[in-house]
């Protein structure tokens, strides 16, 4: 009977951990509307995305720029 309790606790903790990880990924993904670009400033490089991307707090900074998208696609 004790083994069932331990297995149940492990299963519940694993479920909670997976749900927390998925919620974090959802919270850090930013979409950009059409015609704008998402500029992600990282530690060593700058990334420009036209559809969306992950922005990790403290490591990255984000900025949506309409003019950049116009110049790059022209």
Rosetta blueprint (number, residue, H / E / L):
1 X L
2 X H
3 X H
4 X H
5 X H
6 X H
7 X H
8 X H
9 X H
10 X H
11 X H
12 X H
13 X H
14 X H
15 X H
16 X H
17 X H
18 X H
19 X H
20 X H
21 X H
22 X H
23 X H
24 X H
25 X H
26 X H
27 X H
28 X H
29 X E
30 X E
31 X E
32 X L
33 X L
34 X L
35 X L
36 X L
37 X E
38 X E
39 X E
40 X E
41 X E
42 X L
43 X L
44 X L
45 X L
46 X E
47 X E
48 X E
49 X E
50 X L
51 X L
52 X E
53 X E
54 X E
55 X L
56 X L
57 X L
58 X L
59 X L
60 X L
61 X E
62 X E
63 X E
64 X E
65 X E
66 X H
67 X H
68 X H
69 X H
70 X H
71 X H
72 X H
73 X H
74 X L
